[in-house]
């Protein structure tokens, strides 16, 4: 019978000391064992394998659990009305393998200026918004602490991960409060569910 591995485990019949050579089939036993060995070799892979499903490739290319980037800056940092921009210092290029999950956490103390209005903060990957981590209709001169995180399951590649702010309505600016520390953390939190 063809091997079920790696999608399943084989149910191999073991002959006993009194089994005839044709029950189970002696030739069939060798065929089944050979098929299983070939499937194991394909799953493990050769040294330096470029096949992304082999264990050799996965072990050598996976970022180890706990890899993290911690980015800090101290305010002020002003973002003007209608001009979404990456917050100063909160941008990191990261090269990742497939099959991992990352937490992107952002914490910032924000101060709306004298103009009331809507403030939007986002996590951006390769320039595209992937998660809105704050959406704040801010009264004039209000202070707000944002502390949020986004779970990101990327394909293999190099990405720029950033935190961005936009003063969406009301004119004026929103800023990281003077003297306040703003932080973005990117950390590997393990295998993706289907990894």
C-alpha positions as CSV (number, residue, x, y, z in Angstrom):
1,X,0.0,0.0,0.0
2,X,1.3,3.6,-0.6
3,X,2.5,5.4,2.5
4,X,0.2,7.8,4.2
5,X,3.1,9.8,5.7
6,X,3.4,12.8,6.2
7,X,-0.3,13.4,6.1
8,X,-1.0,10.4,8.3
9,X,0.7,7.5,10.0
10,X,1.0,4.1,8.3
11,X,-0.6,1.0,9.8
12,X,2.1,-1.5,9.0
13,X,1.5,-5.2,9.5
14,X,4.2,-7.0,11.4
15,X,4.7,-10.7,10.5
16,X,5.1,-13.2,13.4
17,X,7.6,-16.0,13.6
18,X,5.0,-18.4,12.1
19,X,3.7,-16.2,9.3
20,X,4.1,-17.6,5.8
21,X,6.1,-15.4,3.4
22,X,3.0,-14.5,1.5
23,X,0.8,-13.4,4.4
24,X,1.6,-10.6,4.8
25,X,3.4,-10.4,1.5
26,X,7.2,-10.3,1.9
27,X,7.6,-8.2,-1.2
28,X,4.8,-5.9,0.0
29,X,6.5,-5.5,3.3
30,X,9.7,-4.2,1.6
31,X,7.6,-1.9,-0.7
32,X,5.8,-0.4,2.2
33,X,9.0,0.1,4.2
34,X,10.7,1.7,1.2
35,X,7.8,4.1,0.6
36,X,7.8,5.1,4.2
37,X,11.6,5.7,4.2
38,X,11.4,7.8,1.1
39,X,8.5,9.9,2.6
40,X,10.6,10.4,5.8
41,X,13.6,11.5,3.7
42,X,11.4,13.9,1.7
43,X,10.0,15.4,5.0
44,X,13.4,15.8,6.7
45,X,15.2,17.1,3.5
46,X,18.8,17.1,2.5
47,X,21.4,19.4,4.1
48,X,20.9,22.9,2.9
49,X,17.4,22.1,1.5
50,X,15.6,24.9,-0.3
51,X,12.3,23.1,-0.1
52,X,10.3,25.2,2.3
53,X,8.3,22.2,3.8
54,X,11.3,20.2,4.8
55,X,12.5,20.1,8.5
56,X,16.0,21.0,7.4
57,X,14.8,24.2,5.8
58,X,12.4,25.1,8.6
59,X,14.9,24.5,11.4
60,X,17.6,26.6,9.6
61,X,15.4,29.5,8.6
62,X,13.0,30.0,11.4
63,X,13.6,32.9,13.6
64,X,14.0,31.6,17.1
65,X,11.2,32.1,19.5
66,X,11.5,35.4,21.4
67,X,13.2,37.4,18.7
68,X,12.2,41.0,19.5
69,X,12.7,44.6,18.5
70,X,12.1,47.3,21.0
71,X,11.9,50.8,19.6
72,X,11.6,53.9,21.9
73,X,11.5,57.6,21.5
74,X,10.7,60.5,23.8
75,X,8.2,63.1,22.6
76,X,7.3,65.6,21.4
77,X,6.4,64.2,17.9
78,X,3.8,66.2,16.0
79,X,1.6,64.8,13.2
80,X,-0.4,67.3,11.2
81,X,-4.0,67.2,10.1
82,X,-4.5,65.0,7.0
83,X,-0.9,63.9,6.7
84,X,-0.6,60.4,8.1
85,X,3.1,59.8,8.9
86,X,5.2,57.3,10.7
87,X,5.9,58.4,14.3
88,X,9.6,59.3,14.7
89,X,11.7,56.3,15.6
90,X,8.8,53.8,15.3
91,X,9.8,52.0,12.1
92,X,11.8,48.7,11.8
93,X,12.7,46.6,8.8
94,X,12.4,42.9,9.7
95,X,13.1,39.8,7.7
96,X,10.9,36.9,8.6
97,X,10.3,33.3,7.5
98,X,6.9,31.9,6.8
99,X,4.9,30.1,9.5
100,X,5.6,32.4,12.5
101,X,3.3,34.8,14.4
102,X,4.5,38.2,15.6
103,X,3.0,40.6,18.1
104,X,3.3,44.2,17.2
105,X,2.6,46.3,20.3
106,X,2.4,50.1,20.4
107,X,2.2,52.3,23.5
108,X,2.0,56.1,23.3
109,X,0.9,59.0,25.3
110,X,-0.8,61.4,22.9
111,X,-1.8,65.0,23.3
112,X,-4.4,66.6,21.0
113,X,-3.7,70.3,20.4
114,X,-6.2,73.2,20.9
115,X,-8.3,71.9,18.0
116,X,-10.7,69.1,18.8
117,X,-10.9,66.4,16.2
118,X,-10.4,62.7,15.2
119,X,-7.1,61.0,15.8
120,X,-6.2,57.7,14.0
121,X,-3.3,55.5,14.9
122,X,-2.4,52.5,12.8
123,X,0.2,49.7,12.5
124,X,1.6,49.7,9.0
125,X,3.4,46.9,7.2
126,X,5.2,47.8,4.0
127,X,3.3,51.1,3.9
128,X,-0.2,49.5,4.1
129,X,-2.4,49.9,7.2
130,X,-3.0,46.4,8.8
131,X,-4.6,47.4,12.1
132,X,-6.2,50.5,13.5
133,X,-4.9,50.6,17.1
134,X,-6.7,53.8,18.0
135,X,-9.5,55.9,16.7
136,X,-10.1,58.7,19.1
137,X,-12.5,61.6,18.7
138,X,-10.4,63.9,20.9
139,X,-11.6,67.1,22.6
140,X,-9.3,70.0,22.5
141,X,-6.1,69.6,24.6
142,X,-7.1,66.1,25.7
143,X,-4.4,63.5,26.6
144,X,-4.9,59.8,25.8
145,X,-2.8,56.7,26.5
146,X,-2.9,54.1,23.8
147,X,-1.7,50.6,24.5
148,X,-2.6,48.1,21.9
149,X,-1.2,45.1,20.0
150,X,-1.7,43.4,16.7
151,X,-1.0,39.7,15.9
152,X,0.7,39.5,12.5
153,X,1.2,36.3,10.5
154,X,3.4,37.3,7.5
155,X,4.5,35.4,4.5
156,X,8.3,35.0,4.2
157,X,10.0,38.3,3.3
158,X,11.4,41.6,4.5
159,X,8.9,44.2,5.7
160,X,8.9,47.6,7.2
161,X,6.7,47.6,10.3
162,X,5.8,51.1,11.7
163,X,3.4,53.0,13.9
164,X,1.7,55.9,12.3
165,X,-0.6,58.8,13.4
166,X,-3.0,61.0,11.5
167,X,-5.0,64.0,12.7
168,X,-8.1,63.1,10.6
169,X,-10.4,66.0,11.4
170,X,-10.4,69.4,13.1
171,X,-7.1,70.7,11.8
172,X,-4.0,71.3,13.9
173,X,-1.8,68.5,15.2
174,X,-1.7,65.5,17.5
175,X,1.5,64.8,19.2
176,X,3.3,62.4,21.5
177,X,3.3,64.3,24.7
178,X,6.5,66.2,25.5
179,X,8.7,64.0,27.6
180,X,6.5,60.9,27.2
181,X,8.1,57.7,26.0
182,X,6.5,56.0,23.0
183,X,7.4,52.4,22.4
184,X,6.8,49.8,19.7
185,X,7.7,46.1,20.3
186,X,7.8,43.5,17.6
187,X,8.2,40.0,19.0
188,X,8.1,36.4,17.7
189,X,5.3,34.6,19.6
190,X,5.5,31.2,18.0
191,X,4.4,29.1,15.1
192,X,1.3,30.1,13.2
193,X,-1.6,27.7,13.7
194,X,-1.1,26.2,10.3
195,X,2.7,26.3,10.5
